[in-house]
């Protein structure tokens, strides 16, 4: 048996109290390529970031070639011979290829960069990466695929023993992808150890010797690639965790539409998406990362301009309206990142909750705020969303837990009495109890006649709550599944098939 | 890859603007394009251009140095005081440069060590510097002896050579550092994305410290050049020079968002451009009250150009997209 290049022992990691990895143990043998599969949020990238030194585990240990390994930074990892090709590219687009590769290690003569040596050494690395470009080319002129190859050349400059690939093909065209794969094959033949994360199961089958499946931060299965059919992989990926109970529906959706999207298009992101949300309906949007889920919600809310199509809210066109005007017409958008976009973290609970609706609590003619009635409204809405009663109204929301922060965002929107809610990952990173309370709230809202659109990476959440699920892939509507046919495997398979079938530039309807 | 005409126009906007201005003023007044006048423009812009060169370093890291004018004042106050006490001019000038370095180091400490926003930190040192300078000079003007003014007026081939020589040395040195040294390239990386630079192993804090140190020394040098030209330290010396310096750099293509721009031709051209406008207005006998309006127009144009350029940069394919997701590293 060959030696172990990397051994992970009982790795635990939590973000804000929510477990992301639970006792993950995994071995990678020297010279093999290990595929890593799993749903969005299963913990794949977190695991790679721990190996790559970007994150530190809460407990557990790492062994590198049998030696204890505790990288405190990406720099440590690089010194230990581990290179990490990130999903988001980390190049400096204002510098040239050569400068990116040798930023911290320029060849110099008398303090001046030796451009001749730099060009030669960069040329060698670009050759290895199979990239036929001048070392002086500014990176901002490169395509995503070329940038990916430059990242790999950068990794090779460190002479690594292990290379981690985190979904390297998401933004590549078919040709660029083939190029990448032949490069991976060459790295394999050089005896390098690779870990390869991908959503595209066919790619895993093609490139990997062994595969490990992560689910809810645990290893759900691991073994030789040939033992795992695509069906088996998908079954392992979606196997359910029965922690959360979904409240049952109390009413059926009304027949009349409340939000209609016709042929929504935004060049390069969304193409020809049409659907109809009915009063009292909970409509789910499933899709992998990069499928255009968030972009769709942004279009509906008016944050990005449409390049084609129309949106009707309660029968009236709204596509020419600003987000502010759409809010006035009864639209609400709970963003996917509450810390960045949803909350003013240092402002108080009251200030955050009253942000959207404050304008309707003013006294004419000068527009002074009616603080007493606003305060009363905030108190009522706090109770409605069950925000923790131990927090004072004046307390900054930064001090709240993730679940309570999310409730504060919801309260903010509910105060404006929306008739259509767009919820982008409404329960990401919050604990089970708070999740259940938010689900209950969503049910109540739909029973009261609101139309609700939920975007979620957790397929279970969609099947548990929704009346209907749309599958989005590469910016197109790929599938529509009625409640009777809900099946997590079908949804995931559909999302993955859609993503594999079309590259961003050649999206199929 | 081929640049679109719009992108090319943006890129060469400073040069196009410069040529356009020269042509316009040249057509309206034949005196304008006389060699003597062009030399005058270069001379009058030299002190601002030197300070703007230092400012370029700060701007490239996506920071700013608002204390440039105050540092100029402190530097010449130190030099003037020493000369009045009978110290040799060379020693006084060295002390002035040291004072500039000290103030620059203070800025660097505040920004890089204590992580105070550059705008706030240098706004603070602006007031500290002006106060310190007023205290040093007892708010009185000091006239410089002929040994100082001679430096600014001594002619070689009919041209007062010293200000231009200092300008040339500073610009060439700065250009070399930015383009051809590892430190220079790290400035660009840190300005593009400080967090990514830190992850790539760039000593970002040290880079930031050095940047403000350089800006301080350049400001002092610019102040000394102005001193040799005006021959007096007044309580208003260097006031609002920081804005002229920022305008020059940004007009020359240095981005307020960091990571883009150069001293040659960029900042130098920007400084010449501003001086050309002022000189042209004088030659055309324009109403002096118009000057601030035109100056504000120039600054506005500079910042507008930068915003447009920045937007163009962001909308490039595969530009800086923030790929957020559950798997994104939370570090």
Interface residues (C-beta under 8 A of the other chain):
Chain A: X15 X40 X41 X43 X44 X45 X46 X49 X54 X55 X73 X74 X75 X78 X87 X88 X89 X90 X92 X93 X94 X95 X99 X103 X104 X106 X108 X111 X112 X113 X115 X140 X141 X142 X143 X144 X147 X166 X171 X289 X290 X294 X336 X337 X340 X425 X428 X429 X457
Chain B: X1 X176 X180 X181 X182 X185 X186 X188 X189 X191 X192 X193 X196 X197 X199 X200 X201 X202 X259 X260 X313 X316 X317 X318 X319 X320 X321 X322 X323 X324 X325 X326 X327 X328 X329 X330 X331
